[in-house]
């Protein structure tokens, strides 16, 4: 299939976006995506680009534009979210600021037109029609089942939270000024057409959101119009702006985003505290006190030399360690992600079913993509007496309606903890498609039965 290359907006042909004409066959119903596995879903989303090519040539590097002239794909994308969906969503109780923003880009600046309290459809429609305002709907996967289905699979695939926002913009209008984001972005065009301009990043792989002045960003490197069924990817830090062309009723697109605070730097910060804690147990130099009045000093050159020596000690230990102590990233991910997508009442996620596991049972892990195993200090003991524990966290009981909404006080972790002596047995279960309970690497039969019963009670294993 031939590639069509878009010339850069300034007339040069630097950083072209491969544009592929796609034929996607609808299979087993209205969806044109493959939900059989997380990797299958992602590959069908970026088809005909394959996964290997995407991560080698585009991920964190440059934009990818896929334009599809396929009625089946367009119809499926349109079903994900429509302007007319706002009426029924408003009847469920949505609020300005939390669920919906009304805004417009005026002279390069974002003007917010939100009212107070509950959003009513007639008022939203009035601002949309008369003020030519963009309606931004936050985290629609809380309400729209098919977006829940897509984003849940993408969270399994990336191992990172996946959020979304819908933008509905009337013809001849623009909602947001040029800006860049701190997330990897996938744009799905749902209704109408959207005119996009992309610019060279001023901060590559940015760690924060920022608005950029038109005078600073120069000419676009890419310029194109998305139609229903089209997909656009660009890395975090890519400066972008989009408007709905005049003469059209409106444009609707959904921005699906991931990989916020998911860098090597974040992972290093997450694991270094546990590494220091472990090393200090064995290395007395890390337990000696810092010099008197160190915290009061301005010059710290000599201290930097001392710290660099400690870092070399930590690096040596890191190369020989078997278990990294993750303090927050793993737990934060599993606590805040979507629960598995289901079509029934969800009882299979909370009430164990099937036979009770016994010593002579064969068991297998279920919902593996929604479970994490991590090692950490025992949080119920004092610092002096802390021992390593194995923690199993899962997202089976997470609440879809608060996904990505920052409701920290409403979120609790679900899972189990075991003595560190159980780590090998748990890894056996993790790494086997099926295993006999009696073959688990534990000292007594009672420990083996107790372990699998605990996992079964949380609906994490089944007897086969």
SEVEXFI-221861 format. One record per residue (C-alpha): residue number from 1; x negated, y negated, z. Coordinates in Angstrom, 2 decimals. Last residue first. Layout:
- NUM_X_Y_Z $
...
This chain:
- 464_8.99_25.84_36.31 $
- 463_9.26_24.09_39.67 $
- 462_9.33_20.32_39.28 $
- 461_7.03_17.56_40.47 $
- 460_7.34_13.83_41.18 $
- 459_10.95_13.81_42.38 $
- 458_9.87_12.21_45.72 $
- 457_11.02_15.36_47.58 $
- 456_9.02_17.45_45.07 $
- 455_5.80_15.58_45.91 $
- 454_6.27_16.17_49.64 $
- 453_7.18_19.82_49.01 $
- 452_4.06_20.24_46.88 $
- 451_1.79_19.02_49.68 $
- 450_3.54_20.90_52.49 $
- 449_3.33_24.19_50.60 $
- 448_-0.42_23.82_50.01 $
- 447_-1.11_22.65_53.57 $
- 446_0.80_25.64_54.99 $
- 445_-1.15_28.00_52.75 $
- 444_-4.35_26.81_54.41 $
- 443_-7.68_25.35_53.29 $
- 442_-6.63_23.39_50.21 $
- 441_-7.83_23.66_46.62 $
- 440_-4.50_24.56_45.01 $
- 439_-4.32_28.07_43.55 $
- 438_-1.42_29.16_45.81 $
- 437_0.75_26.41_44.33 $
- 436_0.32_27.84_40.82 $
- 435_-0.37_25.20_38.20 $
- 434_1.32_23.70_35.15 $
- 433_0.31_21.07_32.57 $
- 432_-2.80_20.65_34.66 $
- 431_-4.86_17.48_35.24 $
- 430_-2.58_15.78_37.74 $
- 429_-1.84_18.95_39.74 $
- 428_-5.54_19.77_39.99 $
- 427_-6.26_16.13_40.86 $
- 426_-3.86_16.46_43.79 $
- 425_-5.69_19.55_45.02 $
- 424_-9.03_17.74_44.76 $
- 423_-7.77_14.68_46.68 $
- 422_-6.20_16.61_49.56 $
- 421_-9.22_16.28_51.89 $
- 420_-8.74_12.50_51.65 $
- 419_-5.70_12.87_53.89 $
- 418_-2.38_12.21_52.10 $
- 417_-0.22_9.20_51.34 $
- 416_3.14_9.04_49.62 $
- 415_5.13_6.80_47.33 $
- 414_7.32_3.79_46.88 $
- 413_6.07_0.23_47.28 $
- 412_8.45_-2.53_48.21 $
- 411_9.70_-5.53_46.27 $
- 410_12.41_-7.87_47.55 $
- 409_10.12_-10.35_49.31 $
- 408_7.90_-10.58_46.25 $
- 407_10.73_-11.58_43.91 $
- 406_8.34_-12.77_41.19 $
- 405_10.80_-12.24_38.32 $
- 404_8.73_-9.79_36.27 $
- 403_11.30_-7.00_36.83 $
- 402_13.97_-8.07_39.34 $
- 401_16.96_-6.37_37.66 $
- 400_14.98_-3.20_36.84 $
- 399_14.64_-2.26_40.47 $
- 398_11.83_0.20_41.16 $
- 397_12.84_3.63_42.47 $
- 396_10.92_5.73_39.93 $
- 395_7.94_3.35_39.96 $
- 394_5.38_5.59_41.67 $
- 393_2.55_5.37_44.20 $
- 392_0.40_8.27_45.42 $
- 391_-2.23_7.24_47.96 $
- 390_-5.26_9.30_48.99 $
- 389_-6.80_8.25_52.29 $
- 388_-10.31_7.16_53.23 $
- 387_-10.99_6.63_56.93 $
- 386_-10.69_3.43_58.94 $
- 385_-12.04_3.56_62.52 $
- 384_-13.74_0.19_62.80 $
- 383_-11.17_-1.62_60.68 $
- 382_-8.31_-0.42_62.88 $
- 381_-6.08_2.35_61.57 $
- 380_-2.69_2.27_59.85 $
- 379_-4.06_0.99_56.52 $
- 378_-6.16_4.10_55.98 $
- 377_-8.75_2.93_53.46 $
- 376_-8.15_3.53_49.78 $
- 375_-8.07_6.17_47.07 $
- 374_-5.67_5.93_44.15 $
- 373_-3.22_8.16_42.29 $
- 372_-0.74_6.46_39.99 $
- 371_2.69_7.60_38.87 $
- 370_5.00_6.32_36.12 $
- 369_3.29_7.93_33.13 $
- 368_3.39_11.27_34.98 $
- 367_7.19_11.20_35.17 $
- 366_6.99_14.95_35.92 $
- 365_4.07_16.94_37.31 $
- 364_4.20_20.70_37.02 $
- 363_4.80_23.53_39.47 $
- 362_4.43_27.33_39.43 $
- 361_5.83_28.77_42.65 $
- 360_4.32_31.55_44.83 $
- 359_3.63_29.22_47.78 $
- 358_7.09_27.70_47.53 $
- 357_8.65_24.79_45.62 $
- 356_12.39_24.23_46.15 $
- 355_14.29_25.06_42.98 $
- 354_15.93_22.45_40.80 $
- 353_16.71_18.88_41.74 $
- 352_15.19_16.09_43.77 $
- 351_17.45_13.03_44.18 $
- 350_15.90_9.64_43.31 $
- 349_14.88_9.62_39.65 $
- 348_17.35_12.29_38.50 $
- 347_20.09_10.21_40.12 $
- 346_19.58_7.49_37.50 $
- 345_23.25_7.12_36.61 $
- 344_22.79_8.34_33.05 $
- 343_20.94_6.78_30.11 $
- 342_17.47_6.54_31.58 $
- 341_14.41_4.34_31.06 $
- 340_11.73_4.95_33.68 $
- 339_11.50_2.16_36.28 $
- 338_9.96_-1.12_35.12 $
- 337_6.69_-2.35_36.59 $
- 336_6.19_-4.43_39.75 $
- 335_5.20_-1.83_42.33 $
- 334_3.17_0.29_39.87 $
- 333_1.09_-2.66_38.69 $
- 332_0.51_-4.18_42.12 $
- 331_-0.59_-0.81_43.51 $
- 330_-3.12_-0.28_40.75 $
- 329_-4.45_-3.84_40.93 $
- 328_-4.61_-4.21_44.72 $
- 327_-7.40_-2.51_46.64 $
- 326_-8.85_0.00_44.23 $
- 325_-11.42_2.12_46.08 $
- 324_-13.58_3.75_43.43 $
- 323_-14.14_7.47_44.04 $
- 322_-17.10_9.36_42.64 $
- 321_-19.96_7.01_43.52 $
- 320_-23.46_7.44_42.08 $
- 319_-23.54_4.48_39.69 $
- 318_-21.69_2.32_42.20 $
- 317_-24.30_2.95_44.88 $
- 316_-27.08_1.60_42.69 $
- 315_-24.95_-1.40_41.73 $
- 314_-24.16_-2.07_45.40 $
- 313_-27.87_-2.13_46.28 $
- 312_-28.52_-4.47_43.34 $
- 311_-25.70_-6.69_44.61 $
- 310_-27.31_-6.81_48.07 $
- 309_-30.54_-8.01_46.51 $
- 308_-28.67_-10.70_44.59 $
- 307_-27.12_-11.78_47.89 $
- 306_-30.54_-12.41_49.45 $
- 305_-31.66_-14.54_46.49 $
- 304_-28.40_-16.49_46.64 $
- 303_-29.00_-17.15_50.35 $
- 302_-32.36_-18.74_49.59 $
- 301_-30.68_-21.11_47.13 $
- 300_-27.82_-22.06_49.49 $
- 299_-28.26_-25.82_49.91 $
- 298_-25.30_-27.58_51.54 $
- 297_-25.34_-25.79_54.90 $
- 296_-22.48_-25.60_57.40 $
- 295_-21.44_-22.02_56.57 $
- 294_-25.01_-20.91_57.16 $
- 293_-25.01_-22.42_60.67 $
- 292_-26.81_-19.42_62.15 $
- 291_-27.99_-16.93_59.58 $
- 290_-25.55_-14.17_58.46 $
- 289_-25.11_-11.27_60.85 $
- 288_-26.36_-7.76_60.19 $
- 287_-23.80_-5.27_58.87 $
- 286_-24.98_-5.35_55.26 $
- 285_-28.52_-4.61_56.42 $
- 284_-27.18_-1.63_58.38 $
- 283_-26.43_0.32_55.22 $
- 282_-24.16_3.35_55.77 $
- 281_-20.82_1.86_56.78 $
- 280_-21.69_-1.33_54.89 $
- 279_-21.69_0.65_51.66 $
- 278_-18.09_1.77_52.10 $
- 277_-16.77_-1.74_52.83 $
- 276_-18.85_-3.28_50.04 $
- 275_-17.43_-0.77_47.55 $
- 274_-13.90_-1.39_48.79 $
- 273_-14.34_-5.14_48.34 $
- 272_-15.88_-4.68_44.88 $
- 271_-12.91_-2.79_43.43 $
- 270_-10.36_-5.55_42.84 $
- 269_-12.86_-8.29_42.00 $
- 268_-14.45_-5.98_39.43 $
- 267_-11.04_-5.14_37.99 $
- 266_-10.18_-8.82_37.58 $
- 265_-13.51_-9.51_35.87 $
- 264_-13.04_-6.49_33.62 $
- 263_-9.78_-8.11_32.49 $
- 262_-6.14_-7.43_33.36 $
- 261_-5.04_-10.79_34.72 $
- 260_-2.19_-10.87_32.15 $
- 259_-2.51_-7.91_29.79 $
- 258_1.01_-8.01_28.29 $
- 257_3.56_-10.05_26.35 $
- 256_6.69_-9.43_24.29 $
- 255_7.97_-12.65_22.70 $
- 254_11.49_-12.26_21.37 $
- 253_12.71_-14.25_18.38 $
- 252_15.93_-16.03_17.49 $
- 251_16.23_-18.66_14.77 $
- 250_19.17_-20.99_14.13 $
- 249_21.72_-22.25_11.61 $
- 248_19.15_-22.87_8.87 $
- 247_19.01_-26.04_6.78 $
- 246_15.91_-27.37_8.48 $
- 245_13.19_-24.83_9.29 $
- 244_13.06_-23.42_12.85 $
- 243_9.83_-24.40_14.57 $
- 242_6.75_-22.67_15.92 $
- 241_3.52_-23.68_17.66 $
- 240_0.33_-21.78_18.37 $
- 239_-3.08_-21.90_20.00 $
- 238_-4.56_-18.41_20.38 $
- 237_-5.91_-18.08_23.95 $
- 236_-4.43_-14.63_24.47 $
- 235_-4.62_-12.61_21.27 $
- 234_-2.09_-12.75_18.41 $
- 233_0.50_-10.29_17.10 $
- 232_3.30_-11.07_14.65 $
- 231_6.16_-8.78_13.69 $
- 230_8.80_-9.12_10.95 $
- 229_12.18_-7.35_11.11 $
- 228_14.18_-10.58_10.76 $
- 227_12.10_-13.24_8.94 $
- 226_8.84_-14.89_9.99 $
- 225_7.46_-17.92_8.15 $
- 224_3.73_-18.50_7.61 $
- 223_0.75_-20.68_8.52 $
- 222_-2.70_-19.51_9.57 $
- 221_-5.93_-21.34_10.46 $
- 220_-3.91_-24.44_11.24 $
- 219_-5.68_-27.79_10.99 $
- 218_-7.29_-29.49_13.99 $
- 217_-6.53_-28.56_17.60 $
- 216_-7.59_-31.73_19.37 $
- 215_-5.35_-34.36_17.76 $
- 214_-2.28_-32.14_18.19 $
- 213_-2.80_-32.11_21.97 $
- 212_-3.05_-28.68_23.60 $
- 211_-0.72_-27.28_26.27 $
- 210_-2.30_-24.71_28.59 $
- 209_-1.52_-21.30_30.03 $
- 208_-4.30_-19.57_31.99 $
- 207_-6.95_-16.87_31.70 $
- 206_-7.86_-17.62_28.09 $
- 205_-9.23_-14.89_25.84 $
- 204_-11.19_-17.50_23.85 $
- 203_-10.74_-21.08_25.07 $
- 202_-10.43_-23.71_22.31 $
- 201_-8.72_-21.04_20.23 $
- 200_-8.50_-21.55_16.43 $
- 199_-5.01_-22.54_15.40 $
- 198_-1.74_-20.77_14.51 $
- 197_1.25_-22.33_12.77 $
- 196_4.62_-20.58_12.65 $
- 195_7.89_-21.24_10.82 $
- 194_10.75_-19.20_12.25 $
- 193_13.59_-17.65_10.25 $
- 192_17.06_-16.40_11.16 $
- 191_17.63_-13.68_13.74 $
- 190_15.36_-11.13_15.45 $
- 189_11.71_-11.96_14.72 $
- 188_9.54_-9.81_17.00 $
- 187_6.48_-11.65_18.36 $
- 186_3.77_-9.63_20.13 $
- 185_1.52_-11.65_22.46 $
- 184_-1.52_-10.74_24.54 $
- 183_-1.32_-12.90_27.66 $
- 182_-2.96_-16.03_29.10 $
- 181_-1.08_-18.34_26.73 $
- 180_-1.92_-21.13_24.32 $
- 179_-0.10_-24.35_23.49 $
- 178_1.24_-26.50_20.67 $
- 177_4.50_-28.13_21.86 $
- 176_7.57_-26.03_22.69 $
- 175_11.18_-25.93_21.48 $
- 174_11.05_-27.08_17.88 $
- 173_13.99_-28.25_15.75 $
- 172_15.22_-28.48_12.16 $
- 171_17.54_-25.49_12.54 $
- 170_18.49_-24.49_16.09 $
- 169_16.06_-22.57_18.34 $
- 168_16.72_-19.37_20.31 $
- 167_13.64_-18.14_22.19 $
- 166_13.74_-14.79_24.03 $
- 165_11.15_-14.05_26.69 $
- 164_9.38_-10.80_27.49 $
- 163_7.24_-9.05_30.08 $
- 162_4.92_-6.04_29.94 $
- 161_2.94_-5.08_33.05 $
- 160_-0.22_-3.08_32.37 $
- 159_-1.07_0.56_31.80 $
- 158_-0.98_-0.25_28.08 $
- 157_1.01_2.77_26.90 $
- 156_3.16_3.31_29.99 $
- 155_3.95_-0.41_30.12 $
- 154_4.79_-0.20_26.39 $
- 153_7.25_2.63_27.07 $
- 152_9.02_0.58_29.74 $
- 151_8.99_-2.41_27.40 $
- 150_10.81_-0.63_24.58 $
- 149_13.51_1.05_26.71 $
- 148_14.09_-2.11_28.76 $
- 147_14.40_-4.00_25.46 $
- 146_17.00_-1.44_24.36 $
- 145_18.94_-1.78_27.61 $
- 144_19.40_-5.57_27.50 $
- 143_20.02_-7.08_30.94 $
- 142_16.76_-6.93_32.89 $
- 141_14.92_-6.51_29.58 $
- 140_15.95_-10.15_28.93 $
- 139_12.94_-11.38_30.97 $
- 138_13.57_-15.12_30.74 $
- 137_15.91_-16.65_28.16 $
- 136_14.61_-19.79_26.43 $
- 135_17.32_-21.86_24.75 $
- 134_15.84_-24.41_22.36 $
- 133_17.55_-27.81_22.17 $
- 132_19.04_-29.44_19.07 $
- 131_20.67_-32.01_21.41 $
- 130_24.14_-31.59_19.91 $
- 129_24.27_-27.92_18.94 $
- 128_21.99_-26.30_21.54 $
- 127_22.95_-28.72_24.31 $
- 126_26.64_-27.98_23.61 $
- 125_26.03_-24.24_23.34 $
- 124_24.33_-24.20_26.73 $
- 123_27.18_-26.23_28.21 $
- 122_29.81_-23.87_26.73 $
- 121_27.87_-20.81_27.94 $
- 120_27.67_-21.87_31.55 $
- 119_24.39_-21.79_33.51 $
- 118_24.60_-21.67_37.30 $
- 117_22.65_-24.15_39.37 $
- 116_21.37_-27.49_38.21 $
- 115_21.11_-28.65_34.59 $
- 114_18.07_-27.99_32.44 $
- 113_17.03_-30.38_29.67 $
- 112_13.26_-29.89_29.82 $
- 111_11.25_-32.07_27.40 $
- 110_8.02_-30.47_26.23 $
- 109_5.58_-32.92_24.69 $
- 108_4.22_-33.31_21.15 $
- 107_6.48_-36.21_20.23 $
- 106_9.57_-34.36_21.52 $
- 105_9.49_-30.57_21.88 $
- 104_12.84_-29.41_23.19 $
- 103_14.03_-27.54_26.27 $
- 102_16.80_-25.51_27.87 $
- 101_15.47_-22.91_30.28 $
- 100_17.23_-19.70_31.33 $
- 99_16.99_-17.05_34.00 $
- 98_15.29_-18.68_37.00 $
- 97_15.14_-22.28_35.83 $
- 96_18.83_-22.58_35.13 $
- 95_20.86_-19.71_36.52 $
- 94_22.57_-16.61_35.18 $
- 93_25.77_-15.05_36.51 $
- 92_27.20_-12.05_34.68 $
- 91_29.57_-14.29_32.66 $
- 90_26.52_-16.13_31.34 $
- 89_25.19_-12.86_29.95 $
- 88_28.49_-12.25_28.09 $
- 87_28.29_-15.62_26.36 $
- 86_24.54_-15.48_25.77 $
- 85_24.85_-12.34_23.65 $
- 84_26.20_-14.48_20.77 $
- 83_22.71_-15.88_20.18 $
- 82_21.58_-12.33_19.52 $
- 81_19.18_-9.95_21.26 $
- 80_17.88_-6.45_20.44 $
- 79_20.50_-5.78_17.75 $
- 78_18.82_-8.19_15.33 $
- 77_15.64_-6.10_15.51 $
- 76_17.60_-2.99_14.54 $
- 75_19.31_-4.74_11.62 $
- 74_15.98_-6.11_10.34 $
- 73_14.36_-2.67_10.57 $
- 72_17.21_-1.09_8.60 $
- 71_17.34_-3.94_6.05 $
- 70_13.62_-3.55_5.16 $
- 69_11.47_-6.32_3.72 $
- 68_8.92_-6.15_6.48 $
- 67_6.24_-8.74_7.14 $
- 66_3.42_-7.63_9.45 $
- 65_1.12_-10.43_10.62 $
- 64_-1.95_-9.61_12.71 $
- 63_-3.83_-12.30_14.62 $
- 62_-7.51_-12.13_15.59 $
- 61_-9.94_-10.69_18.14 $
- 60_-8.38_-9.58_21.44 $
- 59_-6.86_-6.60_19.58 $
- 58_-7.29_-7.16_15.81 $
- 57_-9.99_-5.10_14.09 $
- 56_-10.88_-2.06_16.21 $
- 55_-7.75_-2.00_18.35 $
- 54_-5.40_-2.32_15.39 $
- 53_-7.39_-0.01_13.11 $
- 52_-7.31_2.82_15.65 $
- 51_-3.61_2.31_16.34 $
- 50_-2.50_2.51_12.74 $
- 49_-1.19_-0.47_10.80 $
- 48_1.92_0.66_8.90 $
- 47_3.42_0.30_11.47 $
- 46_2.83_-2.03_14.47 $
- 45_5.96_-1.00_16.41 $
- 44_5.81_2.59_15.15 $
- 43_2.27_2.87_16.55 $
- 42_3.39_1.45_19.89 $
- 41_6.32_3.83_20.25 $
- 40_4.29_6.88_19.26 $
- 39_1.60_5.92_21.77 $
- 38_4.21_5.71_24.55 $
- 37_5.78_9.03_23.50 $
- 36_8.96_10.27_21.80 $
- 35_10.35_6.74_21.51 $
- 34_9.59_6.24_17.81 $
- 33_11.03_2.95_16.59 $
- 32_13.55_2.36_13.81 $
- 31_16.46_2.54_16.25 $
- 30_19.95_2.80_14.68 $
- 29_20.21_6.58_14.98 $
- 28_18.08_9.70_14.71 $
- 27_15.38_8.26_12.50 $
- 26_15.38_4.95_10.64 $
- 25_12.64_5.04_8.02 $
- 24_10.14_2.21_8.12 $
- 23_8.94_0.73_4.82 $
- 22_6.44_-2.03_5.38 $
- 21_4.95_-4.76_3.23 $
- 20_1.70_-5.65_4.89 $
- 19_0.27_-9.05_5.67 $
- 18_-3.37_-9.08_6.66 $
- 17_-3.99_-12.37_8.46 $
- 16_-6.92_-14.26_7.01 $
- 15_-9.63_-15.52_9.37 $
- 14_-11.28_-17.93_6.93 $
- 13_-9.72_-18.42_3.52 $
- 12_-9.95_-22.18_3.34 $
- 11_-7.05_-24.33_2.16 $
- 10_-6.47_-25.94_5.54 $
- 9_-3.56_-23.63_6.31 $
- 8_-5.64_-20.52_5.91 $
- 7_-4.76_-18.32_2.95 $
- 6_-2.33_-15.47_3.67 $
- 5_-3.64_-12.11_2.53 $
- 4_-1.30_-9.55_1.00 $
- 3_-2.51_-6.03_1.53 $
- 2_-1.58_-3.35_-1.00 $
- 1_0.00_0.00_0.00 $
